[in-house]
Amino acid sequence: MKERVYYHSKREQSRVDPKKFLSMKVDGMDQSKTNLPHFKGRLPKSINAADLLKTHITGVISHGHGGFHTFTDFSQYPHDPNLTINVILMMLGRTAQQNDGVLPPVLYIQADNCARENKNRYVLAFLQLLVEKKIFNEVHLSCLPVGHTHEDIDARFSLIARRLYQNDVETFEDFLRILDLPKVIHTIYDVKSWLMPCLPDYISGTSEPLHYKFERIDNVVTCFYKGNKDSEWKATELGFLVEMPRSKPKIIKPDFNKIEEEKLFKLIENNKSLFKTTNILEHWKTFIKELKRKQINEKWILPDLPTQTDRMPLPEEPLPDDLVHLLEKENREPQVNIRLKKTRKRKNINRQRPRNRQQNSKTKKSHF
């Protein structure tokens, strides 16, 4: 509960004072719910789910800065730190554009407690880079404990699942219409390889702390970590970057081998009667062909993100009253009270009980 309240307090700071704080929650949706084409209700028995087109949604809630955003891919890129970093970058670009080219000085990121995609040396080095580049004065990465990660973004994913359950989604264009602020991922930069030569020789234990903080103090960026919200911040001896990366990362070539188009086309051909869209097979053939042929190289936007001016001290923001109440309730020691009404007299309820079964049996035998 304390970790959840801690997340809620940072989320609230971003909503109350968006000029100082930006809070983002990043997570991926269950892929089994977004296969295409999709038919409302239960999957028809004539359709094999394994033959459908697999899509993947990464969702981002930007508290106080633009609501819920969805980023879609077809698993043509690995779901690893590169995907997480590129989605964060795209989200920062959107946020700066919405806020007249300005980003707040403090960034809070809440992510799933997964070392493969989020809590690893590459994501942490990238977050340090955001402070080194003065895009932010302070960046936090936090995760809820494993098994306690159900949060507000899961409610957003549930809304998408409900729309899918209630509507036929025969084409990818139909799919985009039910998503919130959708963006199709066409370009992923290989930030991992770009940062690799800049990392320290030895890094371990990154998966254990629940919280990381990168802060620029007197123009020096320091990395801090703590096991839980009540622990003291500890500074690492070195940062996750020992030198600054040069130039820009290379674009990863998409791999569409996971799209089994022949099985998909056969499924559509054998179930034409289920579709309302005319020429549905031709539509999907054209879509897959264009998806594989059309290579869109989107710009590397890190150099274009706005930077911070001289660091201004940020006042300590008080917690909202409802969160204070939750913390007080959690820390309160339980107390059990048993009493009688003043008008009622206490009766003697002392009873003698046999000490054990053997004694009880002897008592019974004495009556014969």
N, C-alpha and C positions, 0 to 999 in steps of 0.2 A: 504493500500500500504506500509506503514512504517514497519508493522510487516513482510510483505513478503520480503521486502528489507533486513530486519534484518536477516531473515532466509537465504536469498541468500548470505549475507556477511559471515555467519558462514560456509555455504556450500563451498564458494570460499576459505576460509581459509584452509579447509581440503584438497582441491584440490591443492592449491599452496604450502602448507607446511604440507604434510601428516605425517611428523615425530613428529610434535607438536600437530596436531589436528585430531580428528576422528569425522566426522559428519554422523549421520544415520537418515534416514527418515523411520518411521515404520507405516504401515497402512494395513487394510484388504480390499480385493477385494469383489465386489458385488457377493454374493453366487449364485444368480439366473443364472449367466452366465457360471458357471462351473459344472453344473449337468452332470452326465455320465449315459449311453453312449450319445455322442453328434454327431449330423449330421449337415453338413455345410448348410448355408442358414437358412431358416425358419424351425421350428420344425414341423415334419410331423403330420398331424391331427390324425393319429392313435396312437400317443404317448401322454400319460398323464404326464406332467412335474412333478407332485407330486409323481410319482412312480419311478423317476430316482434316482440314487445314489447322495446324496448331498456331495459335497466337498467344502472345505474352504481354501483360500489362504491368508496367511499373507506375505506381501511383505516388503522387506527392501532394500533401496538404501544406499550403503556405498560410500559416495563421496570421491574419491581419494584413496579408499582402496578396490577396487574389484567389483564395479558395482552393479547390481541388483540381489537380491537373493529371492527365493520363498520357503515358508514353508507350506506344505499341511497337513491338517487333515480331518477327516470325521465326525467332530462334536462329536467325542467320548469323548472329554474333553470340559468343559465349556469355553466359550470365555470370560474370565475375566482376572484379573491381573496376574494370574498364567501363562496364555498363553503368555501375553506380556513379562513378566519377563523371561520365558524360551526361547522365541525367541531371546531376547536381548542377553542372555547368549550364545546361540548357535552361534549367529552372532559374538560375541566377540571372541569365540573360533576359528571360521573360520578366523577372521581377524588376530589374533595372529599367527596362523599357516602360513598364507600367508606372514607375515612380519618377518619371522625367530624368532618367539617367543617374539616379542616386541609389546607393545601397546603404542600409544602416551599418553602424560600426561593429555590431555584435551579431554573430550568426550562431543559432542553436540548431543542430541536426539530431533528430531522433531516428534511429534505424533499428532494424531487426538484429537480434543478437546472433549474427551469423559471421563467422570469421572468413568464410570463403568469399563473400560478396562485400561485406561492410567493414568489419572490425579487423583490419589487417594493415600491414606496413605500407601498402600502396595508397589506400584511402587516407591513412593518417598522414603520410608524407604530402599528399595533395592538399589536405586541410592546412598543414603548416605552410605550404606554398601560398595559399590564399592570404595568409597573414604576412609572409615575407614580401609579397607583391603589394602589400598595403591595400588590398581589396577590402579586408576587414582588419579591425584592431584586435579582435578576439573571436575565436571559433571554438565551439564545443561540439563534441560527439558523445551521445549518450545512448545506452541500450537498456531495456528492461530485462530483468532476470529471465532465463529460459523457462518457458512454461507460463509466463505472466505477460505475454506480449500482445494480448488482444487489446486493441485501442481504437481511437476514433477513425483511423483509416480503414479498419476492418468493417466498420459500419458503412463507409462509402462503397467498399467493394460489395457489400451485401445489397446495396441499392442497384448496382450494375447487374448483379446476379438476378435480382427480382425483375428488372426490365427484360433480361434475356428470357426469363421464365414466362413472361407475359406477352412476348412479341416474337414473331418470326424474324430472323436476321439472315436473309438469303444471300446477301452480297457483303463485301467488305465495306462498301459505302454505307450500307444499312448499319453495320457495326459501329462505324465512327459516329453515326447520328445519336446513338444511345450513350456515348461516352461523354465525360465531363472535360471540356477544354482539351480535346485530343490532339496529339502530335504523333505522326508516324516517324519512327527512327530510321533514317536513311544512311546516316554516317556515324561511325564510332571511331574515335581516335585511340591509338595504342598508348595510353598514358603509362601503363605498367612498364613497357620497354623504355619509354622516354625517361622515367624516373629512376630506373634500375641502377645506372651508374652513379647516381647521386645519393644512394642509400648507404648507411653505415654497413660495416662488414658483418656485424652480428646483431640480430634483433630477436628477442624471445619474450614470451609472457604477455603478448599484446591481447590475447583473447580473454584474459581474466578480468581486468578492470571494467567496470560498467561506465566509467566516465573519463573523457579526455578533454583537455583544454590547451589551446595554443594562444598565447598572449604576447603582445609586443609591449615591452617595458623598456623605456629609455632606448628605443630603436633596436632592441635585441629581442628576438622571438624565443620564448621558452615553452617547452612542452611540460604539462602537468598531467597527472592521472590520479584516480582514487578508486578504491574497490566498490564503494557505495556512496550514497549522498551524504551520510553522516561522517565519512572518513575525512581526514585531512588531505589536502592536495599535496602530492609529492612531485618534485621536479626531476625529470630525467637528466642524466649527466650530459648526454648529447641529444640533439633533435633527430627527427626521422629524415632530415635532409642535411647532408654534410657539405653540399655545394648546390648551386642553383642550376637547374637544367637549361640547356641552350636550345635555340631555334624553336621548333614545335614538333609534336609527335606525328608519326605517320598514320595514315588512314588504314584501318583494318579492312581487308577484302572480305566481303560477305560470302558466306557459304550456305547455299540454298539446297544442299543435298538432303536435308531433313524434310523438305517438301516433296512428298511422294505424289506428284501431280497425276500420274496415270491412274492410281487408285482413287484419287479425288474425282477425276473426270468420269471414271466408270461408275462411281457412287452416284454422281449427279445424273448420269445417263439413265441409270436403272431406277431412279426415283423422281423422274420429271413430273409425275403427277402431283407431287407434294409442293411444287414451287408455283408461285403466282407470277413471278418475273418471266417475261417472254424471252426466248433465246438464252436461257440461263446457262447452258453448257458453253455456248460461244462467249458469253460474258466472262465466265471464270477462266476460260482458256486465254482470252485477251489479257485479263488481269494478271495471271501468273507469268505470261510472256513479258509483259511490260515491267513487272516487278523484278524479274531477273535481268532484263536488258538495260533498264534505266538506272544508271549509276549517278546518284546525286551527291556531290561532295560539298557538304555544308562547311561553313567557315569555322576555323578554330577561334573561338570568341574570347578566350582568356585575356589576350592583350587589350581587348576592347571594353572590358568591364571597368566601371568607375572605381577610382581609388579614394581612400580616406585622406582628409586633411590632418593637421596635427592632432594627436590624441587628446581628447577632452575627457576629464574624469567623469565617470558615470555614477550617479547617486545610487545607493542601495534601494531597490524598489521593495516596498512592503508586500507581503503576500495578501491576496484577497481574503476577506473574512471567512468565506466558506472553506477555503483551503486551510486556514488557521484552525478552524473548528475540527476538520478531519484529522489534522496532526495531533491536536489536543486529545481527541477521542482515542486515537491509536496509542498515545503515550500514557493514557490514564490507567492507573492500577485498578483491577477489579475489586469490588468490595461486596460481600454477601451479608445481608441483614435479615435476621429472623427474630420476630417479637410477637407478643400477644396484645390484644386490645386491653386497655386499662381496666375494663369492666370484667374481664375474663380471668379466672384463677387458674394457676398452673396445677395440673394433676400429676400425681406420682406415676411415672410410666416405667419405673425400673422393674425389670423382669429377670428372673433367674432362668438361664438357658443351659442345657447340657453342654459340657465342655467339648465332648466329641461323640462320635457315633458309638464308641465302645461303652462309654458311661451311660448313654441313652439306652443301649440294649440291656445293660445290667438292671437298669431301673424297671424296664418292661418285664424282665424275668422275675423280679421280686413280687410281682402282683399275682403270680400263679402259685 
